[in-house]
């Protein structure tokens, strides 16, 4: 996965390193060895938590991608569905990778068309040894696909995309949910 660090990422890492370094200095001034180990461990834990939350917050607020003109078309002859659209970097920093996630949910169960085997598939202990696959027999009611639709988007830049995947033939009245993840 391509990830691009910006000045904010490095700032968080420098602050975390300063906190860790100051904790080590405090620990080495301590004469009691039991307390020294506890101080080192606690500062290491605190700096790791700060770095984790800091990097997550910086990603959330500096890498902003928006989805425009999302369209879907179903090809009945090949039983595939195509999604096309435009991804735009709305933030002030470069985005390394944009991932488009599409989730298809079969709404047959919402309208009351529930069959006994739609949600629960009984299995036994001996099915594991016989080689029978539960997933081969079952028909999942939701399908999730992820695609990398853009790489190295500069601020304000947009990029068209088109993705294809197999459409489950047993789906009827489907709901579509889409998400973008910028890294």
N, C-alpha and C positions, 0 to 999 in steps of 0.2 A: 504494500500500500504506500502511496506517495503522500507524505505529510510535509507541509511547509511550515516551518516555525517563523514567526515574525518577531519584532522587537519586544512585544508584550510577553511572548513565551520565554524569551531569554531573560527578561526582567524578573519574571516569577522564579525561574531557576536560580538566578543570582541571589535574590532575596532568601530563597530557601537555603542556599549554600551558606549565606552569611549567618542565618539562624543556626544551622548545624555547626558551623565553625565556632560560633560563640558558645554554644552548648558544650562542645569539646574542650574549649578553654576553661570553662567553669568546672567541668568534670576533672580535668587534670590538676586543678588547684586544690581539689579535695584530697584530704589525707586518708580518709577511710575508703578502703577498696570496695566494700559492698555498696556504698552510696555512689561511688564513682561509676560502677557498672549500671546502676539504675538511672543515673543522670544521662549517661551516654545513650542508653536504650530509649528513654523518654524523649530526648531531643531528636533522636533518629526517627522515632515514630511520629512526632509532631511535624517534623520537616517533610516526611513522606506524605502525610495527610495534606499539608498545605500545598505541596507540589501537585498532588493529584487533583485536588479541588481547583487549584489555580489554573492548571492547564485545561481542565474541563470548562471552566468559566471563560477563559480566553477563546477557546474554540467556539463556544456558543455565541459569543458577542462579536467576534471579528470575522468569522467565516459564515457569511450569510448568502445563501443561494435561493433564488425564487424560480418557480415553474410557471411558464406562460404557454398559452395555446395548446393545451394537452388535448389530443384527439385519439380516439381508438377506432379501429376498423377490424372487423372480423372477416377472415377469408374462409368461407364454408368448404371450399374444395380441398384445402389442405389442413383444415381444422387448426388454424393458427390465428392469433390475434396480434395486431400491430398497434403499438403506442408511439405517437410522435409528438414532439413539442419543442419548446425552447427553454434552455436553462440559462439564467443570467446571474452573474455575481453582483449582488447589491451592496456588498461590503467595501471597505477601503483597503483590503489586503488580498493578496493572491490566494486562490484556493487550489490545492493540489489535486483533489479528486472529488467528483460529485457522483454520488450513488443514488440511483432512482429505484425506489421500492414500490412495487405494485402488488396489491392484495385483492384477490377476487374472492367474494363470499357468495355462496349459493344461497339464495333467499327462499328456496323451496321449503325449508323448515320453519320459516317465519310465518308463512301464510297458513300453516296448519297441515301441510303435506308431509307429515313426519312418518317415516317408515320405521319399523322396529330396529332395523340394523343400521340406521343412519349414523348414530352417535356411539353406540356401544358394540364393539366386536368381541364376542367371547373368545377366549384363547385358553389353551391348556398347557400344562407343563410339558407334555409330550410333543406338542407342536414344535417346540424348540428343537427337539432331536429329530423329528421327521423331516425337517427342512421346509415345511410349509410357511410361507410368508404371509403375515397378516396384512402387510401393506399392499401386497399384490391383489388381495381379494377385496379390500376395503376401498371405498370411494370417498376421499376427503372432501369435506364441505367448504374448505377454504384453501386457496393456493397462494403462496407468496413467492415472488421472484425479485431478485436484485440484479441491477445492471449498472456498470460504470458508464455514465453517459458523457462525461467531460473530464478533461485533465488540464491542469495548469491554466485555470481561468484567471485573467488579470482583473482588477477592479473595473466594473462597468462593462466587461466583455460578456457577450452571450454566444451560445453555441446551440445549433439544432441537433436533435437526436431522433433516432428511430430504433425501436427494439421489437423483436418478434419472440413469441413463445407459443407452445402448444396450448390450445384451449380445451379444457375438459368437456367432452361431448355430452356428459350427463348434466351439466349445469343448465339451470333455467332461471330467468329473471335475476341476473347477477348484479351485485353491488361492487363498485370499484373504489378502492381507497389507495391514494398515492402519497408517498412521502419522499423528501429529498434529504440526504445527509451530505454535508460538506466537510471534507477533511483537509 
